[in-house]
């Protein structure tokens, strides 16, 4: 496209853009600009969603029934791979409940490529969000804090919770704290 054609097409396009609303208003009746009844988006908070037959609606107002907490303040040598961080803790749910975990641990490693993961488990099953690698740990970091928050819904009955840690290579586990919040 040469310069002349570009200038002419730009001028024609600008004429239509400027004359567009004026030309439309002269020929037909249109609602005024900014009409409150014409929405460009939907407010999903007010949308009347229906629950599928057989599906239960989330109960409003889950309340924390109690919390179990474990911690350690000594340094533990980890060989690499999966290792238990704390001992199993048991609890009883009178009806269905949700376990939310908050885990923090300090790691030290001499290997610059060492990845770490915190892996909470309920009844031997990893919780949602468990065991993801949360960054490399290097010796220059000294002790690096790693944390995560996970959850798992369980049925009524007696359950156990325990947290494992995973490292790719040998490392040291420093202070740790695990909070197991039980909601009903």
C-alpha positions in Angstrom: 0.0 0.0 0.0 1.5 3.4 -1.0 1.3 6.6 1.0 -1.6 8.1 -1.0 -3.9 5.1 -0.6 -3.0 4.8 3.2 -3.9 8.5 3.7 -7.2 8.3 1.8 -8.2 5.1 3.6 -7.4 6.6 7.0 -9.3 9.8 6.1 -12.4 7.8 5.0 -12.2 5.6 8.1 -12.0 8.7 10.4 -15.0 10.2 8.6 -17.1 7.2 9.3 -16.0 7.1 12.9 -16.8 10.7 13.5 -20.0 10.8 11.4 -21.2 7.3 12.6 -23.3 8.4 15.7 -24.6 11.5 14.0 -25.6 9.7 10.9 -27.4 7.0 12.9 -29.2 9.5 15.1 -30.6 11.3 12.0 -32.0 8.1 10.4 -33.3 6.0 13.2 -34.3 6.3 16.9 -31.7 4.7 19.2 -31.5 4.7 23.0 -29.3 7.5 24.3 -25.7 6.6 25.1 -25.2 5.4 28.6 -28.6 3.8 29.0 -28.6 2.1 32.4 -30.6 -0.9 31.1 -28.0 -2.0 28.5 -25.4 -4.0 30.3 -22.1 -5.1 28.8 -21.5 -7.6 31.6 -23.3 -10.0 34.0 -23.2 -9.8 37.7 -22.7 -13.5 38.6 -23.1 -12.8 42.3 -26.8 -12.1 41.6 -27.3 -14.8 39.0 -30.0 -17.4 40.0 -27.8 -20.6 39.6 -29.7 -23.8 40.2 -28.3 -26.9 42.0 -28.2 -30.1 39.9 -30.5 -32.8 41.1 -28.8 -34.9 43.7 -26.1 -32.4 44.3 -25.8 -30.8 47.7 -25.3 -27.1 48.2 -22.3 -26.1 50.3 -23.3 -25.6 53.9 -22.9 -22.1 54.9 -21.1 -21.4 58.1 -18.6 -24.1 58.6 -17.2 -23.7 62.1 -13.8 -24.7 63.4 -14.3 -27.5 66.0 -10.8 -27.8 67.2 -7.1 -27.6 66.1 -4.3 -30.1 66.5 -0.7 -28.7 66.5 2.7 -30.3 66.2 6.1 -28.7 66.2 9.8 -29.5 66.5 12.8 -27.3 67.4 15.7 -29.7 66.8 17.7 -30.3 63.6 17.0 -33.6 61.9 19.1 -35.1 59.1 17.2 -36.1 56.0 18.6 -38.6 53.6 16.5 -37.5 50.6 13.2 -38.8 49.6 10.1 -39.0 51.8 10.4 -38.8 55.6 7.9 -38.4 58.4 8.1 -34.9 60.0 5.8 -35.5 63.0 4.0 -38.4 64.6 0.4 -39.3 63.7 -2.3 -37.5 65.5 -5.9 -38.9 65.8 -9.2 -37.1 66.0 -12.9 -37.9 65.7 -15.5 -36.3 63.6 -19.2 -36.9 64.6 -20.2 -36.0 61.1 -18.5 -35.1 57.8 -15.7 -32.6 58.4 -12.9 -30.7 56.5 -9.3 -30.7 57.6 -7.3 -27.6 56.7 -3.5 -27.8 57.2 -1.1 -24.9 57.7 2.5 -26.2 57.5 5.9 -24.4 57.9 9.3 -26.0 57.9 12.9 -24.8 57.7 15.3 -26.7 55.4 19.1 -26.5 54.9 20.9 -28.2 52.1 24.5 -28.4 50.7 23.2 -29.2 47.2 22.2 -26.2 45.1 19.5 -28.1 43.1 17.7 -29.6 46.1 13.9 -29.2 46.0 11.7 -29.6 49.0 8.0 -30.4 49.5 5.7 -30.5 52.6 3.2 -33.4 52.4 0.4 -33.5 54.9 -1.7 -36.7 54.9 -5.1 -37.6 56.4 -5.6 -41.4 56.9 -2.6 -42.0 54.6 -4.0 -39.9 51.7 -2.2 -36.7 50.7 -4.4 -33.6 51.1 -5.3 -31.3 48.2 -2.2 -29.2 47.5 0.3 -31.4 49.3 3.8 -32.3 48.1 4.4 -29.5 45.6 8.0 -28.4 45.3 8.3 -25.0 47.0 11.6 -23.8 45.6 15.2 -24.9 45.8 17.1 -24.8 49.0 20.8 -23.9 49.0 23.5 -23.8 51.5 24.0 -20.0 51.1 20.3 -19.6 52.3 21.2 -21.2 55.6 17.8 -22.3 56.8 15.0 -21.4 54.3 11.4 -21.4 55.4 8.9 -23.3 53.3 5.2 -23.3 53.9 1.9 -24.5 52.4 -1.8 -24.7 53.1 -3.9 -27.7 52.1 -7.3 -29.2 52.8 -9.2 -32.5 52.6 -12.9 -33.4 53.3 -13.4 -36.6 55.2 -16.5 -38.5 56.5 -17.6 -39.2 60.1 -15.4 -41.3 62.2 -11.9 -41.5 63.6 -9.1 -40.2 61.5 -5.3 -39.6 61.7 -3.2 -36.8 60.4 0.5 -36.7 59.8 3.0 -34.6 57.8 5.8 -35.9 55.7 8.6 -33.9 54.0 10.2 -34.7 50.7 13.7 -33.7 49.5 15.4 -34.6 46.3 18.9 -34.9 48.0 20.1 -35.1 51.6 19.2 -32.0 53.7 18.5 -30.9 57.2 15.1 -30.2 58.7 15.1 -27.4 61.3 12.1 -26.0 63.2 8.7 -26.9 61.9 5.1 -26.3 62.9 1.9 -28.1 61.6 -1.6 -26.8 62.4 -4.4 -29.2 61.6 -7.7 -27.2 61.7 -10.9 -29.4 61.9 -14.1 -27.8 60.5 -17.7 -29.0 60.6 
